[in-house]
Amino acid sequence: MSDHTQVQFVRIEQANDGQRLDNFLFRYLKGVPRSRIYRFIRRGEVRINKKRCKPESRLTKGDMVRIPPHEAADMDQPPRPSSSLAALIKQNVLYEDDDLLLLNKPAGLAVHGGSGIRLGLIEAVRQIDPAWQRAELAHRLDRDTSGCLVLCKNMSYLKGLQQQLKNKTVEKDYLALVYGRWQDGLTEIDAPLQKNTLSSGERMVRVEMSGKPSRTRFEINQRFREATLLQASPETGRTHQIRVHCQFAGHSIVGDSKYRAGDSAASEGLRRYKGLCLHARRIAFKNPATGDQVEVSATPDERFNSLLKNLD
C-alpha cells in the first residue's frame, strides 16, 4: 500500500468489479472509522475517474479511485476475536460452500464495526478461518436482530445475489413478537420510510410521505394474552423497516426501546424484557452460479424461545 500521508490512486482489479465504493474503502482503509470514510466521500475527497461519487457507486474493473491522505493512527487493525466469539460464530454456521457462508447471527452482535464498535461480525469472520478472509456481507441485520445472515466469498457471487435483492426476488421471513393484539385483517403495511438524524446524532426512521416506498407483509403466527407472534416478510429492504411498520400499526416489537407503541397495557415483566424480539427465521434465493434454489432457516436463541414458552 502506498504512503498514507499522500493522495493515492488505486486501479480497480477484477476481484472488486461491481463492488460498492464504501465496501471497497472499508477493506482498503482498514481501521479508518466508517464515519470518516463517508465524510471523505461526501466532501469529494474520494473520486472515481476524477468524478464525485456516492457511497453506493459501483466500481468497474479499470476504474481509478482517488484515496485522500489519512492519519497513520487510523490504520490500527481491528482486534482479534476472542476464542469464545470465534466459537460462537462457528457454532452458528447454517450452511457453507466454496462461494457462500450463511450464519445465524447472534443478537447483540453488530454486523460490522463503526460508531464505537471496533470489532463487528464481518471483521471477526475474516480472522477466524482462512477460507473466510475475503467474505463480504450480502445484506445486513440490525445489531439486536438475530437470524439468517448471508456472506459471500467471491465478488461474482456477491454481485449476483445483490442483483436478486435489487430485483426483490430474495425471500426473507422474520419472527416478530409485538405488544398487544394484532388486527386480524392487517396483512400488509405499505408506508414510505424516511431516515432522520436527531440533534444527538441518533438515527431514526419515520413514516413520511416523502420517504422511500416500503412494504411489509404480516401473518399472525400465534396469539398470547398480551402479545402476538407475527411472521413479517419485507418486500423492500429499508433500514429498521419491520420495526417502524410495527410501530406504525400501533404494536411495537417487544424489547424495542427505539420505536415504542402499544406497550402501555403490557405487564411490567414484558415491558422490561431486555433484547429485541425480532429474528430473521428464513431466507431463500437462487444460486447465482447454478440457478439452484438455496434456502436456510434458523431457530431463535434460547432467550427468545424461553420468553415465548413463558407467554404460552
Secondary structure, 3 states (H helix, E strand, C coil): CCCCCCCEEEECCHHHCCCEHHHHHHHHCCCCCHHHHHHHHHCCCCEECCECCCCCCECCCCCEEEECCCCHHHHCCCCCCCHHHHHHHHHCEEEECCCEEEEEECCCCCCCCECCECCCHHHHHHHHCHHHCCCEECCCCCCCCEEEEEEECCHHHHHHHHHHHHCCCCEEEEEEEEECCCCCCCCEEECCEEEEECCCCCEEEEECCCCECCEEEEEEEEECCCEEEEEEEECCCCCCHHHHHHHHCCCCECCCCCCCCCCCCCCHHHHCCCCCCEEEEEEEEECCCCCCEEEEECCCCHHHHHHHHHHC
